[in-house]
């Protein structure tokens, strides 16, 4: 901490322009937890925002919705946390009163905002967060793992959306979210899990994480691979984790009649899709957004239990002052830069 009045923040001022500056310490109100940020991850959404391509994020913004840290102080009324606790945060800011929130689906709140996407995020030395959004890290969990609970919860939530137990699952895209979705499907008892990509490197990471079938669709026809692995029944559910027209159409074309497609990918551009096949096959297109408290709790149990592996996904770590360099390096070697962690404090 520089002093009690100021802290360092990194602002994405304009696309591809990150500026470091001093900022006032966050105002800790009643019910808040003041967190000294230790680590935050760079997400695919952050990459879209960095290049000015995210449909729901705009500059200027302090990024960082995947982060972990240590409790520095607590506000009046906070009883579950104490200074020194290692924590992570659910970055959802929801109203609690709209019909979606009232039905327990606060992840799709009508006025949902996300810390690090629409409000100041973890790319700062300190952040104040409502205690209801804070989760303690299990003993022995690293801050790097803590910063990856958020994307892992995305995968767990998506797998639940499709009810994958005893089903044949195909995950299109072996990036971080696709990998974690596939791991979540395995952990939730899927009968078979296939993950696809054009990158042998990412497919190797998938195998290292225990995903049973990894298919490079540049070298092997996916439809034929599904026939061999899943038999005549085929795939019960596809997960689209890329966010481009080619993969959503691949899912539509390869789906058997009456099956499900879950969409996780962030589409920077509106895709042309074969909706005629969606109608003809009576397919269900299911969106999946973020997670719930239960999904976070599941991840905080599955990671220590070895059911979800995070370390193989950690590609590189950068000190806070090299935040902008991390984006440039990801651009140079996007295939092998899966989860990049920023170290705010050692």
Phi and psi in degrees as a GROMACS rama.xvg file:
@    title "Ramachandran Plot"
@    xaxis  label "Phi"
@    yaxis  label "Psi"
@TYPE xy
-65.3033  -53.1794  UNK-2
-161.246  176.905  UNK-3
-72.0508  -7.61721  UNK-4
-102.559  -24.9052  UNK-5
-133.8  160.894  UNK-6
-146.8  167.226  UNK-7
-91.6435  136.571  UNK-8
-130.821  157.04  UNK-9
-118.757  117.306  UNK-10
-108.26  130.865  UNK-11
-79.1737  92.0785  UNK-12
-71.2259  -43.7932  UNK-13
-143.526  163.682  UNK-14
-50.1205  129.798  UNK-15
65.1307  23.5769  UNK-16
-135.066  103.823  UNK-17
-104.236  128.332  UNK-18
-120.818  128.423  UNK-19
-90.4719  141.822  UNK-20
-155.369  165.823  UNK-21
-85.7122  142.869  UNK-22
-140.36  155.073  UNK-23
-61.5846  148.88  UNK-24
-59.8005  146.721  UNK-25
-60.5657  145.779  UNK-26
-78.8698  115.146  UNK-27
-90.8198  112.523  UNK-28
-96.799  173.473  UNK-29
-56.2841  134.024  UNK-30
87.1665  -2.92104  UNK-31
-94.2448  157.549  UNK-32
-118.149  126.671  UNK-33
-91.2613  122.63  UNK-34
-114.684  130.783  UNK-35
-85.5287  112.872  UNK-36
-71.593  132.436  UNK-37
-103.764  -49.0251  UNK-38
-139.116  147.079  UNK-39
-142.272  152.096  UNK-40
-102.972  153.114  UNK-41
-94.5131  124.619  UNK-42
-104.344  163.853  UNK-43
-57.936  -34.8787  UNK-44
-63.3934  -38.662  UNK-45
-63.0207  -38.2629  UNK-46
-63.9064  -43.8699  UNK-47
-58.6466  -44.5431  UNK-48
-65.1328  -40.1188  UNK-49
-58.7058  -35.578  UNK-50
-96.8464  9.95843  UNK-51
70.0735  29.5637  UNK-52
-117.458  5.07103  UNK-53
-84.8546  130.448  UNK-54
-68.2052  -19.1357  UNK-55
-126.155  15.685  UNK-56
-130.708  139.258  UNK-57
-142.068  156.012  UNK-58
-83.5741  152.562  UNK-59
-81.2434  147.526  UNK-60
-151.674  140.864  UNK-61
-90.5246  108.73  UNK-62
-71.7195  -179.718  UNK-63
108.559  82.9692  UNK-64
-107.696  -3.4643  UNK-65
-114.013  101.495  UNK-66
-150.602  160.773  UNK-67
-138.753  163.664  UNK-68
-177.417  -160.742  UNK-69
-123.95  137.256  UNK-70
-65.243  123.9  UNK-71
-92.4751  -39.5673  UNK-72
-162.675  161.341  UNK-73
-129.121  149.687  UNK-74
-84.384  173.785  UNK-75
-57.6974  137.247  UNK-76
88.881  -7.36594  UNK-77
-85.3936  119.7  UNK-78
-115.219  -19.0148  UNK-79
-90.5765  -5.54623  UNK-80
-132.147  149.244  UNK-81
-136.065  154.282  UNK-82
-52.3024  136.105  UNK-83
99.2284  -15.078  UNK-84
-65.5076  134.871  UNK-85
-83.8722  129.602  UNK-86
-141.602  162.854  UNK-87
-129.596  175.981  UNK-88
-136.664  137.02  UNK-89
-83.43  115.997  UNK-90
-86.3875  22.4164  UNK-91
-88.7092  128.791  UNK-92
-111.982  108.302  UNK-93
-124.98  159.339  UNK-94
-78.3123  -32.829  UNK-95
83.3042  -3.60825  UNK-96
-123.227  -18.6859  UNK-97
-69.1998  165.525  UNK-98
-56.4268  -36.5718  UNK-99
-65.5331  -47.2441  UNK-100
-62.3604  -41.59  UNK-101
-62.5838  -27.606  UNK-102
-91.9977  6.16641  UNK-103
89.4376  3.04397  UNK-104
-102.792  56.8584  UNK-105
-67.8672  -15.1567  UNK-106
-67.9103  -15.4052  UNK-107
-121.397  34.0622  UNK-108
-48.6721  143.164  UNK-109
-62.8217  -28.0022  UNK-110
-116.547  29.7995  UNK-111
-56.0171  132.287  UNK-112
-125.475  154.141  UNK-113
-122.515  128.02  UNK-114
-57.3771  128.612  UNK-115
87.3581  -3.31314  UNK-116
-122.205  -46.4168  UNK-117
-118.095  -14.2349  UNK-118
-132.298  169.651  UNK-119
-57.5507  132.867  UNK-120
-106.411  -159.405  UNK-121
-84.5762  5.16929  UNK-122
-80.7064  59.7369  UNK-123
-158.128  160.428  UNK-124
-71.0669  -29.7663  UNK-125
-140.767  153.046  UNK-126
-149.268  140.859  UNK-127
-103.465  129.463  UNK-128
-135.876  142.691  UNK-129
-55.8673  132.493  UNK-130
-57.6296  -26.868  UNK-131
-66.1475  -15.465  UNK-132
-99.2837  -1.3895  UNK-133
-97.1477  139.328  UNK-134
-126.498  132.957  UNK-135
-72.2617  142.129  UNK-136
-80.6365  140.894  UNK-137
-62.8517  153.841  UNK-138
-54.9419  134.175  UNK-139
89.6857  -12.5433  UNK-140
-73.9245  135.098  UNK-141
-79.6229  162.419  UNK-142
-67.1875  -29.8448  UNK-143
-62.7455  -46.5687  UNK-144
-62.1977  -40.8938  UNK-145
-59.2153  -34.5421  UNK-146
-75.3824  -10.1436  UNK-147
-106.164  3.43228  UNK-148
-63.0386  -38.6144  UNK-149
-59.1808  -55.8099  UNK-150
-64.5166  -32.1009  UNK-151
-64.4432  -35.9304  UNK-152
-66.4442  -31.4625  UNK-153
-59.4662  -44.7488  UNK-154
-66.1524  -42.6708  UNK-155
-62.4702  -44.319  UNK-156
-62.2229  -43.7255  UNK-157
-63.1577  -42.9791  UNK-158
-61.658  -38.3465  UNK-159
-65.8849  -35.3246  UNK-160
-57.8705  -30.5913  UNK-161
-98.3404  -9.41005  UNK-162
57.3067  69.2352  UNK-163
-81.5736  -7.85725  UNK-164
-56.3161  129.603  UNK-165
63.9513  21.5721  UNK-166
-111.999  156.513  UNK-167
-86.6326  119.852  UNK-168
-115.725  136.029  UNK-169
-122.771  124.012  UNK-170
-108.66  119.364  UNK-171
-94.2235  111.25  UNK-172
108.25  117.018  UNK-173
-105.598  27.8722  UNK-174
-69.6592  -169.844  UNK-175
-57.8524  -49.7565  UNK-176
-67.5539  -42.7892  UNK-177
-60.6207  -44.1436  UNK-178
-59.8707  -47.9886  UNK-179
-68.6566  -32.9194  UNK-180
-64.5864  -43.7148  UNK-181
-64.6543  -42.1489  UNK-182
-62.1886  -40.2316  UNK-183
-63.3614  -38.5017  UNK-184
-63.7276  -42.3441  UNK-185
-60.4837  -46.4201  UNK-186
-63.8215  -28.9436  UNK-187
-90.7188  9.44781  UNK-188
88.9379  26.8522  UNK-189
-60.3332  146.898  UNK-190
-68.6527  -47.1448  UNK-191
-143.634  142.852  UNK-192
-130.33  123.557  UNK-193
-113.745  134.67  UNK-194
-122.059  142.814  UNK-195
-124.353  156.574  UNK-196
-170.594  172.743  UNK-197
-99.1972  -2.86408  UNK-198
-107.85  118.887  UNK-199
-63.4271  -33.5928  UNK-200
-62.0332  -49.8935  UNK-201
-65.9135  -33.0573  UNK-202
-69.7601  -33.3139  UNK-203
-65.0713  -42.1618  UNK-204
-59.5195  -40.8644  UNK-205
-59.8767  -44.4261  UNK-206
-63.2511  -40.48  UNK-207
-60.9351  -26.7341  UNK-208
-87.878  0.780099  UNK-209
90.8932  13.2607  UNK-210
-77.6649  122.909  UNK-211
-68.6252  -34.3669  UNK-212
-128.197  120.399  UNK-213
-122.479  120.725  UNK-214
-120.728  122.75  UNK-215
-85.892  108.535  UNK-216
-76.3649  -3.09314  UNK-217
-79.7062  -24.5945  UNK-218
-111.049  -18.1694  UNK-219
-139.209  134.422  UNK-220
-67.6366  123.818  UNK-221
-67.3917  -39.9209  UNK-222
-58.8301  -42.825  UNK-223
-66.1286  -39.0361  UNK-224
-63.9567  -41.6379  UNK-225
-61.8295  -41.2136  UNK-226
-58.8197  -42.9569  UNK-227
-69.3893  -45.2972  UNK-228
-79.9208  -39.0638  UNK-229
-102.599  -13.2106  UNK-230
76.1716  -166.121  UNK-231
-62.6575  -27.3959  UNK-232
-65.0988  -33.5036  UNK-233
78.4701  -161.368  UNK-234
-86.9923  134.982  UNK-235
-78.8998  -35.3112  UNK-236
-150.44  137.43  UNK-237
-105.918  142.39  UNK-238
-114.518  118.445  UNK-239
-91.1682  112.655  UNK-240
-122.641  23.3576  UNK-241
-111.261  -45.9294  UNK-242
88.3543  35.897  UNK-243
-135.281  158.191  UNK-244
-60.8505  -35.8102  UNK-245
-59.882  -41.529  UNK-246
-80.9546  -34.3879  UNK-247
-66.7887  -36.332  UNK-248
-70.8843  -34.2861  UNK-249
-60.3163  -43.3251  UNK-250
-63.2098  -43.7946  UNK-251
-62.6308  -44.3498  UNK-252
-69.9886  -35.7139  UNK-253
-90.2352  -11.2812  UNK-254
-67.0722  137.608  UNK-255
-71.7496  161.847  UNK-256
-62.8648  141.077  UNK-257
77.7347  18.2891  UNK-258
-105.1  -178.623  UNK-259
-115.596  148.398  UNK-260
-128.987  122.726  UNK-261
-103.84  128.934  UNK-262
-103.999  115.361  UNK-263
-111.335  -28.0813  UNK-264
-60.5098  143.093  UNK-265
-89.5832  116.755  UNK-266
-90.3024  107.436  UNK-267
-69.2821  -28.4981  UNK-268
-126.009  147.892  UNK-269
-69.6702  123.775  UNK-270
-85.4695  152.91  UNK-271
-84.9147  121.608  UNK-272
-122.676  152.592  UNK-273
-86.2207  77.8361  UNK-274
-68.7497  -19.6514  UNK-275
-60.1498  -40.095  UNK-276
-70.6233  -33.5944  UNK-277
-60.0306  -43.3642  UNK-278
-69.8615  -46.6494  UNK-279
-65.344  -36.9103  UNK-280
-89.666  -3.36647  UNK-281
51.0816  52.0182  UNK-282
-82.0755  157.071  UNK-283
-111.497  120.527  UNK-284
-94.0443  120.093  UNK-285
-117.97  119.484  UNK-286
-79.0254  151.41  UNK-287
-137.025  120.228  UNK-288
-124.65  121.584  UNK-289
57.5095  -124.005  UNK-290
-174.123  176.881  UNK-291
-122.544  175.199  UNK-292
-55.3352  -41.3816  UNK-293
-62.2784  -37.4962  UNK-294
-64.2137  -41.7573  UNK-295
-61.4676  -44.8633  UNK-296
-62.2175  -38.4258  UNK-297
-59.9504  -46.1553  UNK-298
-64.1541  -41.3669  UNK-299
-65.9232  -15.4314  UNK-300
-95.6376  -39.4669  UNK-301
-71.4928  -35.5327  UNK-302
-66.8661  -52.6784  UNK-303
-61.1668  -28.505  UNK-304
-80.2771  -1.04258  UNK-305
78.8545  7.79422  UNK-306
-81.0307  -25.3207  UNK-307
-126.14  124.979  UNK-308
-102.664  126.571  UNK-309
-105.374  -31.6245  UNK-310
-58.4716  -40.6637  UNK-311
-61.6516  -19.5085  UNK-312
-86.2568  -14.3526  UNK-313
-80.4885  106.657  UNK-314
-89.0287  -37.6387  UNK-315
-162.766  157.978  UNK-316
-131.088  141.03  UNK-317
-130.412  142.066  UNK-318
-65.4014  156.666  UNK-319
-52.1048  -41.7333  UNK-320
-66.2916  -14.7503  UNK-321
-103.349  23.2851  UNK-322
-54.3583  -48.1139  UNK-323
-64.5681  -37.4029  UNK-324
-61.5471  -36.0347  UNK-325
-58.9589  -43.3304  UNK-326
-61.8464  -41.8363  UNK-327
-66.2198  -37.7669  UNK-328
-70.435  -35.2083  UNK-329
-61.6967  -41.0992  UNK-330
-62.0944  -38.2769  UNK-331
-70.1633  -33.7734  UNK-332
-138.901  55.57  UNK-333
-59.2303  -33.9674  UNK-334
-59.7832  -41.409  UNK-335
-99.9566  -2.96329  UNK-336
-98.1562  92.5564  UNK-337
-89.9905  -78.7014  UNK-338
-108.68  116.223  UNK-339
-103.383  127.917  UNK-340
-105.864  135.672  UNK-341
-104.361  127.571  UNK-342
-95.039  103.286  UNK-343
-73.6851  -40.4686  UNK-344
-143.167  133.977  UNK-345
